[in-house]
């Protein structure tokens, strides 16, 4: 197992030097006078090499990474009257790898995701980020009540960022990037899919992790799950979770929770006898609630599934008090246009239809026809943790299968999905750190499709104090899973092979 710094989708790469970069420090300041359509440059300054903190507010050198000197450009783009989109572009002074990397955001957050930019810069990419048209990352999502602001957030900001950043890269290095990539997770994963669907010419390849590509339904499911799971305490969810593991995740049956859909555990197995209640069992109300969360919201009138349920194994992350605040605010500011709307009055039949009508054009990236992206040689890697309770993993599976059905045999030429066993929302018990971007680059640049991606379970960040790899396994292209060959350590990737799942798991 390798002890090097790895974060999802990004890692250091070999860089390329160029004599043409000798005048780059002087050229940085000159970028302030560059004329950009719809854009205004605020500043272009040299930032000297320094340590960058990996966690906000932590200044300990052991929790930081070293960044090279770079030219930092800040700008604002206004593609329409109600737009005020902030963008940052960071370009290394030396050893640029001749590639451009666009980076994604998180949740409803505005503000530039500087951590992802820093990781890109560390790999010697020219990298960019956007605030998506607002700077709030707290409970205030009132910006979304304005249709242009919602469109900026949903799709326009990342495209504008990409256009501006490529113009700056061209001006700074006096040549365009040889390749352009985008990487993002969660909300950033949705941005990746929005890019390949709406603007397929922007990037040669994209990584979309746990993508929020079906925003309107996700937000409805968030409220539904909170309403439904409110009958649980954390202790009762632990009882449910441990019963799932006992039934489907024993050491002798590796593979069952590598695809939780194989797990046949039913919550009725924990039903308290004679309508009683105790800390070791579930009431009938709790049993019914668990089944609803596993199934997902369905229209009560038609029975049509509205969004996938959460998987067996994800119970410890279920929302039992309040929905995600940003998802709640979507219904307050966009759907009902009432900041005081009470989420307990949420109605599936009524509110989902309104949510789709008001937000799907700006927010949802569910188009399975990726012909334009595929025809120009674009490559797409999707991944999702099976134990994610923030975003239903089957939503990503469903999107992948819809692309495969639409594109037919061509799909295997440009898209791969990697489902990550026992990983929650980018954390958890599974192998949650891996280099999807490196696999994407190899596919785009060398034509070698990823048949497996090595992944690690890491305590903290590899190479920093008190951290290290505790498990390594291959991630396999869906629908394959990593099967133990019944010899050697279950924590060492060499002892696993990619294969289609065996019914009931391998014993």
C-alpha positions as CSV (number, residue, x, y, z in Angstrom):
1,X,0.0,0.0,0.0
2,X,1.3,3.4,-1.0
3,X,1.9,6.2,1.6
4,X,1.6,9.3,-0.6
5,X,-0.8,12.2,-0.4
6,X,-4.1,11.4,-2.1
7,X,-7.3,13.2,-2.1
8,X,-10.3,12.3,-4.2
9,X,-9.7,13.0,-7.9
10,X,-6.5,15.0,-7.5
11,X,-2.8,14.2,-6.9
12,X,0.6,15.6,-7.9
13,X,1.7,14.8,-11.4
14,X,5.0,15.1,-13.3
15,X,5.2,18.7,-14.6
16,X,6.6,20.1,-17.8
17,X,9.1,23.0,-17.9
18,X,9.3,25.5,-20.6
19,X,11.8,28.3,-21.4
20,X,8.9,30.4,-22.5
21,X,7.9,30.7,-18.9
22,X,10.9,32.8,-17.9
23,X,9.0,36.1,-18.2
24,X,5.8,34.9,-16.5
25,X,6.2,37.1,-13.3
26,X,6.1,40.3,-15.4
27,X,3.3,39.0,-17.6
28,X,1.1,38.3,-14.6
29,X,0.5,42.0,-13.8
30,X,-0.1,42.8,-17.4
31,X,-3.2,40.5,-17.4
32,X,-5.1,43.3,-15.5
33,X,-5.4,45.1,-18.8
34,X,-6.8,42.1,-20.7
35,X,-10.1,42.7,-22.4
36,X,-12.6,39.9,-21.6
37,X,-16.1,39.9,-23.1
38,X,-18.5,40.2,-20.1
39,X,-15.6,40.1,-17.8
40,X,-13.7,42.5,-15.6
41,X,-10.4,41.6,-14.0
42,X,-10.0,42.9,-10.5
43,X,-6.4,42.0,-9.8
44,X,-3.5,39.9,-11.1
45,X,-0.8,39.3,-8.6
46,X,2.1,36.9,-7.9
47,X,1.6,34.7,-4.9
48,X,4.9,33.3,-3.6
49,X,5.4,29.7,-2.8
50,X,3.9,28.9,0.7
51,X,2.0,26.4,2.7
52,X,-1.7,26.1,2.2
53,X,-4.0,24.9,5.1
54,X,-6.1,21.8,4.3
55,X,-8.7,22.7,6.9
56,X,-10.2,26.1,7.5
57,X,-8.8,27.8,10.6
58,X,-5.9,25.3,11.1
59,X,-2.5,26.8,10.8
60,X,-0.4,23.8,11.9
61,X,2.2,23.1,9.3
62,X,1.4,19.3,9.6
63,X,-2.1,20.0,8.2
64,X,-1.1,21.9,5.1
65,X,0.4,21.3,1.7
66,X,3.2,23.3,-0.1
67,X,2.1,25.3,-3.1
68,X,4.4,26.6,-5.8
69,X,4.5,30.3,-6.7
70,X,1.6,31.3,-9.0
71,X,-0.2,34.1,-10.7
72,X,-3.5,34.7,-9.1
73,X,-6.2,36.4,-11.1
74,X,-9.5,37.5,-9.7
75,X,-12.3,38.6,-12.0
76,X,-16.0,39.2,-12.2
77,X,-18.2,38.2,-15.2
78,X,-21.7,39.6,-15.9
79,X,-23.3,37.6,-18.8
80,X,-26.7,39.2,-18.0
81,X,-28.1,42.0,-16.0
82,X,-28.6,40.0,-12.8
83,X,-25.2,38.3,-12.9
84,X,-22.3,39.0,-10.6
85,X,-20.2,35.9,-10.9
86,X,-16.8,35.7,-9.2
87,X,-14.0,33.7,-10.7
88,X,-10.4,32.9,-9.6
89,X,-7.7,31.6,-11.9
90,X,-4.4,30.3,-10.5
91,X,-1.5,29.7,-12.9
92,X,1.9,28.2,-11.8
93,X,4.9,30.4,-12.6
94,X,7.1,27.4,-13.4
95,X,6.6,23.8,-14.5
96,X,3.0,24.2,-15.8
97,X,1.9,20.8,-17.0
98,X,0.1,22.4,-20.0
99,X,-3.3,21.4,-18.7
100,X,-6.3,23.3,-17.4
101,X,-8.4,22.1,-14.4
102,X,-11.8,23.4,-13.6
103,X,-13.0,22.7,-10.0
104,X,-16.4,22.2,-8.5
105,X,-18.2,23.6,-5.5
106,X,-20.1,22.0,-2.6
107,X,-23.8,22.0,-1.7
108,X,-25.5,25.4,-2.2
109,X,-22.2,27.1,-1.3
110,X,-20.9,30.2,-3.1
111,X,-17.4,31.4,-2.7
112,X,-14.5,29.9,-4.6
113,X,-13.5,26.4,-3.5
114,X,-9.9,27.3,-2.9
115,X,-9.0,23.9,-1.4
116,X,-9.7,22.1,-4.7
117,X,-7.9,24.8,-6.6
118,X,-4.9,24.4,-4.3
119,X,-4.8,20.7,-5.0
120,X,-4.9,21.3,-8.7
121,X,-2.1,23.9,-8.5
122,X,0.0,21.5,-6.5
123,X,-0.2,19.2,-9.5
124,X,1.0,22.1,-11.7
125,X,-2.4,22.6,-13.4
126,X,-3.6,26.0,-14.3
127,X,-6.8,25.9,-12.3
128,X,-10.0,27.8,-11.8
129,X,-12.9,28.1,-9.5
130,X,-16.1,30.2,-9.3
131,X,-18.4,31.4,-6.6
132,X,-21.5,30.5,-8.7
133,X,-22.8,34.0,-8.4
134,X,-23.0,34.3,-4.6
135,X,-20.8,34.1,-1.6
136,X,-23.1,32.6,1.0
137,X,-22.3,29.1,2.5
138,X,-24.6,29.4,5.5
139,X,-28.3,28.8,6.0
140,X,-29.3,31.7,3.8
141,X,-30.2,30.5,0.3
142,X,-32.4,33.5,-0.5
143,X,-30.3,34.2,-3.6
144,X,-32.1,31.3,-5.3
145,X,-35.4,33.1,-5.3
146,X,-34.1,35.1,-8.3
147,X,-34.3,33.2,-11.6
148,X,-31.1,34.5,-13.1
149,X,-29.2,33.9,-9.9
150,X,-30.6,30.3,-9.8
151,X,-29.5,29.8,-13.4
152,X,-26.0,31.2,-12.6
153,X,-25.8,28.7,-9.7
154,X,-27.1,25.8,-11.8
155,X,-25.2,26.0,-15.0
156,X,-24.0,29.4,-16.2
157,X,-21.3,30.2,-13.7
158,X,-19.1,27.2,-14.4
159,X,-19.3,27.7,-18.1
160,X,-18.4,31.4,-17.8
161,X,-15.5,30.5,-15.5
162,X,-14.2,28.0,-18.1
163,X,-14.4,30.5,-21.0
164,X,-12.6,33.2,-18.9
165,X,-10.0,30.9,-17.5
166,X,-9.0,29.5,-20.9
167,X,-8.6,33.1,-22.2
168,X,-6.4,33.9,-19.3
169,X,-4.3,30.8,-19.7
170,X,-3.8,31.7,-23.4
171,X,-2.8,35.2,-22.6
172,X,-0.4,34.2,-19.8
173,X,1.4,31.2,-21.4
174,X,0.9,32.4,-25.0
175,X,-0.6,29.1,-25.9
176,X,-3.8,27.2,-25.0
177,X,-3.9,24.2,-22.7
178,X,-3.3,20.9,-24.4
179,X,-6.1,19.3,-22.3
180,X,-8.9,20.6,-20.1
181,X,-10.4,18.6,-17.3
182,X,-13.1,19.2,-14.7
183,X,-13.4,17.5,-11.3
184,X,-16.1,17.9,-8.7
185,X,-18.0,16.0,-6.0
186,X,-21.5,16.3,-4.7
187,X,-22.7,19.7,-6.0
188,X,-19.5,19.8,-8.0
189,X,-20.4,16.4,-9.5
190,X,-23.6,17.9,-10.7
191,X,-21.6,20.8,-12.2
192,X,-19.5,18.2,-14.1
193,X,-22.6,16.6,-15.6
194,X,-24.1,20.0,-16.4
195,X,-20.9,20.8,-18.3
196,X,-20.8,17.6,-20.4
197,X,-24.5,17.9,-21.2
198,X,-24.8,21.6,-22.0
199,X,-21.3,22.6,-22.9
200,X,-19.6,19.5,-24.3
201,X,-16.8,21.6,-25.9
202,X,-15.6,23.0,-22.6
203,X,-13.7,19.9,-21.3
204,X,-11.9,16.8,-22.7
205,X,-12.9,14.8,-19.6
206,X,-14.7,15.2,-16.3
207,X,-14.9,13.4,-12.9
208,X,-18.3,13.5,-11.3
209,X,-18.4,12.1,-7.7
210,X,-21.8,11.5,-6.0
211,X,-23.3,14.1,-8.4
212,X,-26.3,16.2,-7.4
213,X,-27.6,16.1,-11.0
214,X,-31.2,15.6,-10.0
215,X,-31.5,18.6,-7.6
216,X,-35.2,19.1,-7.5
217,X,-35.9,15.5,-6.6
218,X,-33.0,15.3,-4.2
219,X,-34.3,18.2,-2.2
220,X,-37.7,16.6,-2.1
221,X,-36.2,13.3,-0.9
222,X,-34.2,15.2,1.8
223,X,-37.5,16.6,3.3
224,X,-39.2,13.2,2.9
225,X,-36.4,11.3,4.6
226,X,-36.4,13.7,7.5
227,X,-40.1,13.5,8.0
228,X,-40.0,9.7,7.8
229,X,-36.9,9.0,9.9
230,X,-37.9,11.4,12.6
231,X,-39.4,8.5,14.5
232,X,-35.9,7.2,15.2
233,X,-33.4,8.0,17.9
234,X,-29.7,7.7,17.1
235,X,-29.6,4.7,19.3
236,X,-32.4,3.0,17.4
237,X,-30.6,3.7,14.1
238,X,-27.5,2.0,15.5
239,X,-29.6,-1.1,16.4
240,X,-30.9,-1.1,12.8
241,X,-27.4,-0.6,11.3
242,X,-25.8,-3.3,13.4
243,X,-28.5,-5.8,12.4
244,X,-27.8,-5.0,8.7
245,X,-24.1,-5.6,9.2
246,X,-24.7,-8.8,11.0
247,X,-27.0,-10.1,8.2
248,X,-25.0,-8.9,5.2
249,X,-21.5,-7.8,6.1
250,X,-19.9,-10.7,8.0
251,X,-16.2,-11.5,7.3
252,X,-17.1,-14.7,5.6
253,X,-19.4,-13.1,3.0
254,X,-17.3,-10.3,1.5
255,X,-19.3,-8.9,-1.4
256,X,-22.8,-8.5,0.1
257,X,-22.4,-4.9,1.0
258,X,-20.1,-4.3,-1.9
259,X,-23.5,-3.9,-3.6
260,X,-26.1,-3.4,-0.8
261,X,-28.9,-4.2,-3.2
262,X,-28.0,-7.9,-2.6
263,X,-28.6,-7.5,1.1
264,X,-31.9,-9.2,1.9
265,X,-32.3,-7.9,5.4
266,X,-35.7,-6.6,6.2
267,X,-36.5,-4.3,9.2
268,X,-39.3,-6.6,10.3
269,X,-36.6,-8.9,11.8
270,X,-36.2,-6.3,14.6
271,X,-40.0,-5.8,15.4
272,X,-40.6,-5.6,19.1
273,X,-43.0,-8.3,20.3
274,X,-46.6,-7.6,21.3
275,X,-46.5,-3.9,20.4
276,X,-43.9,-3.3,23.1
277,X,-40.8,-1.1,22.8
278,X,-37.2,-1.5,24.1
279,X,-33.7,-0.3,23.2
280,X,-33.0,-3.6,21.3
281,X,-35.9,-3.7,18.9
282,X,-38.0,-1.5,16.6
283,X,-41.7,-0.5,17.0
284,X,-44.0,-1.1,14.1
285,X,-43.9,2.6,13.3
286,X,-40.1,2.4,13.1
287,X,-40.2,-0.7,11.0
288,X,-42.5,1.0,8.5
289,X,-40.3,4.1,8.5
290,X,-37.2,2.1,7.7
291,X,-38.9,0.4,4.8
292,X,-40.0,3.8,3.4
293,X,-36.4,5.2,3.6
294,X,-35.0,2.1,1.9
295,X,-37.7,2.4,-0.8
296,X,-37.5,6.1,-1.3
297,X,-40.3,8.6,-1.9
298,X,-43.1,7.5,-4.3
299,X,-46.1,9.5,-5.5
300,X,-48.9,8.5,-3.1
301,X,-51.5,8.8,-5.9
302,X,-49.7,7.0,-8.7
303,X,-47.1,4.9,-6.9
304,X,-44.4,6.2,-9.3
305,X,-40.9,6.4,-7.7
306,X,-39.8,10.0,-7.3
307,X,-36.2,9.4,-6.2
308,X,-34.3,6.3,-5.0
309,X,-34.2,5.3,-1.4
310,X,-31.1,5.1,0.8
311,X,-29.2,1.8,1.0
312,X,-28.8,-0.8,3.7
313,X,-25.7,0.2,5.6
314,X,-26.3,3.9,5.5
315,X,-28.5,4.1,8.6
316,X,-26.1,6.0,10.9
317,X,-26.2,9.0,8.5
318,X,-30.0,9.2,8.2
319,X,-31.5,12.6,8.9
320,X,-33.8,12.4,12.0
321,X,-34.3,16.0,13.0
322,X,-34.2,18.5,10.1
323,X,-33.7,18.3,6.4
324,X,-30.5,19.7,4.9
325,X,-31.0,23.4,5.5
326,X,-30.1,24.4,1.9
327,X,-32.6,21.9,0.5
328,X,-35.2,23.2,2.9
329,X,-34.5,26.7,1.7
330,X,-35.1,25.7,-1.9
331,X,-38.7,25.0,-0.9
332,X,-39.0,28.2,1.0
333,X,-37.5,30.6,-1.5
334,X,-38.1,28.9,-4.9
335,X,-41.0,26.6,-4.6
336,X,-43.3,28.4,-2.1
337,X,-41.7,31.8,-2.2
338,X,-42.3,32.0,1.6
339,X,-39.3,32.2,4.0
340,X,-41.5,31.0,6.8
341,X,-42.8,27.9,5.1
342,X,-43.1,24.9,7.5
343,X,-41.3,21.8,6.2
344,X,-43.7,19.6,8.2
345,X,-46.4,20.6,5.7
346,X,-44.4,19.1,2.8
347,X,-46.7,17.1,0.5
348,X,-45.1,14.8,-2.1
349,X,-47.8,15.0,-4.7
350,X,-48.1,18.7,-4.6
351,X,-44.6,20.0,-3.8
352,X,-42.5,17.8,-6.0
353,X,-44.4,18.9,-9.1
354,X,-43.9,22.6,-8.2
355,X,-40.2,21.9,-7.4
356,X,-39.7,20.4,-10.8
357,X,-41.5,23.2,-12.6
358,X,-39.6,26.0,-11.0
359,X,-36.1,24.4,-10.8
360,X,-35.5,21.6,-13.2
361,X,-34.4,23.7,-16.1
362,X,-31.7,25.6,-14.1
363,X,-30.6,22.8,-11.7
364,X,-31.2,19.3,-13.1
365,X,-28.6,17.6,-15.3
366,X,-30.3,14.4,-16.2
367,X,-30.0,14.3,-20.1
368,X,-28.7,10.9,-21.0
369,X,-27.8,11.9,-24.6
370,X,-24.1,12.7,-24.5
371,X,-23.5,12.3,-28.2
372,X,-21.9,15.7,-28.7
373,X,-19.5,15.1,-25.8
374,X,-18.7,11.5,-26.9
375,X,-18.2,12.4,-30.5
376,X,-15.5,14.9,-29.7
377,X,-13.6,12.3,-27.7
378,X,-14.8,13.3,-24.2
379,X,-14.5,10.9,-21.3
380,X,-16.6,10.8,-18.1
381,X,-15.9,9.0,-14.9
382,X,-18.7,8.7,-12.3
383,X,-18.3,7.4,-8.7
384,X,-20.5,7.2,-5.7
385,X,-20.3,5.6,-2.2
386,X,-22.9,2.9,-1.6
387,X,-23.5,4.1,2.0
388,X,-24.1,7.7,1.1
389,X,-27.1,9.1,3.0
390,X,-26.8,12.6,1.7
391,X,-27.4,11.6,-2.0
392,X,-29.0,8.3,-2.9
393,X,-26.3,6.2,-4.6
394,X,-28.9,4.6,-7.0
395,X,-29.5,8.0,-8.5
396,X,-26.0,7.8,-10.0
397,X,-26.5,4.2,-11.0
398,X,-29.8,5.2,-12.7
399,X,-28.1,8.0,-14.6
400,X,-25.3,5.8,-15.8
401,X,-27.8,3.2,-16.9
402,X,-29.9,5.8,-18.7
403,X,-26.8,6.9,-20.6
404,X,-25.8,3.3,-21.4
405,X,-29.4,2.6,-22.7
406,X,-29.4,5.8,-24.8
407,X,-25.9,5.6,-26.2
408,X,-25.8,1.8,-26.8
409,X,-22.4,0.3,-27.6
410,X,-20.8,3.8,-27.8
411,X,-21.3,4.2,-24.0
412,X,-18.4,1.9,-23.1
413,X,-16.1,4.2,-25.2
414,X,-16.5,7.2,-23.0
415,X,-18.2,6.6,-19.6
416,X,-17.3,4.5,-16.5
417,X,-19.1,4.3,-13.2
418,X,-17.3,3.2,-10.0
419,X,-19.5,2.4,-7.0
420,X,-17.5,2.5,-3.7
421,X,-18.3,-0.1,-1.1
422,X,-18.9,1.2,2.4
423,X,-18.1,4.7,1.5
424,X,-20.6,7.4,2.7
425,X,-20.5,11.0,1.4
426,X,-16.7,11.0,0.7
427,X,-15.9,9.3,4.0
428,X,-16.9,6.3,6.0
429,X,-15.7,2.8,6.5
430,X,-14.8,2.1,2.9
431,X,-11.9,3.0,0.6
432,X,-12.7,6.7,0.3
433,X,-9.6,8.1,-1.3
434,X,-8.5,7.4,-4.8
435,X,-7.2,9.2,-7.9
436,X,-10.0,9.4,-10.4
437,X,-8.4,12.3,-12.2
438,X,-5.3,10.3,-13.0
439,X,-7.4,7.5,-14.4
440,X,-9.3,10.0,-16.5
441,X,-6.1,11.6,-17.9
442,X,-4.8,8.2,-18.9
443,X,-8.0,7.4,-20.7
444,X,-8.1,10.7,-22.6
445,X,-4.4,11.0,-23.4
446,X,-3.4,7.4,-23.9
447,X,-6.7,5.8,-24.8
448,X,-6.5,3.3,-21.9
449,X,-9.9,2.9,-20.3
450,X,-9.8,2.4,-16.5
451,X,-10.5,-1.3,-15.7
452,X,-9.8,-0.7,-12.0
453,X,-8.9,2.2,-9.8
454,X,-6.8,1.6,-6.6
455,X,-8.5,3.1,-3.5
456,X,-7.5,3.4,0.1
457,X,-9.1,3.8,3.5
458,X,-7.1,6.5,5.1
459,X,-7.0,7.9,8.6
460,X,-6.6,11.6,7.9
461,X,-4.4,12.6,5.0
462,X,-1.6,10.2,4.0
463,X,1.8,11.5,4.9
464,X,0.7,13.8,7.7
465,X,1.2,13.1,11.4
466,X,-0.8,10.2,12.8
467,X,-2.2,9.2,9.5
468,X,-1.9,6.3,7.1
469,X,-3.5,3.8,4.9
470,X,-5.4,1.0,6.7
471,X,-6.9,-0.7,3.7
472,X,-6.5,-0.8,0.0
473,X,-8.8,-2.4,-2.6
474,X,-9.5,-2.0,-6.3
475,X,-12.6,-0.1,-7.4
476,X,-14.2,-1.9,-10.3
477,X,-16.3,-0.6,-13.2
478,X,-20.0,-1.0,-12.5
479,X,-21.6,-3.6,-12.4
480,X,-18.4,-5.4,-11.4
481,X,-17.2,-5.6,-7.8
482,X,-13.9,-6.4,-6.1
483,X,-14.1,-10.1,-5.0
484,X,-11.6,-11.5,-2.4
485,X,-9.7,-14.5,-3.8
486,X,-9.9,-16.2,-0.4
487,X,-6.1,-15.9,0.2
488,X,-4.1,-13.2,2.0
489,X,-5.2,-10.1,3.8
490,X,-8.7,-8.6,3.1
491,X,-7.1,-5.2,3.4
492,X,-4.6,-5.6,0.5
493,X,-5.7,-4.9,-3.1
494,X,-3.6,-7.7,-4.5
495,X,-5.9,-10.2,-3.1
496,X,-9.0,-9.0,-4.9
497,X,-10.2,-9.3,-8.5
498,X,-12.9,-7.5,-10.4
499,X,-15.8,-9.7,-11.4
500,X,-19.5,-9.6,-11.6
501,X,-21.2,-10.1,-8.3
502,X,-22.2,-13.6,-7.2
503,X,-25.8,-14.0,-6.0
504,X,-25.8,-14.1,-2.3
505,X,-22.1,-13.0,-2.1
506,X,-18.9,-15.1,-2.2
507,X,-18.4,-17.5,0.8
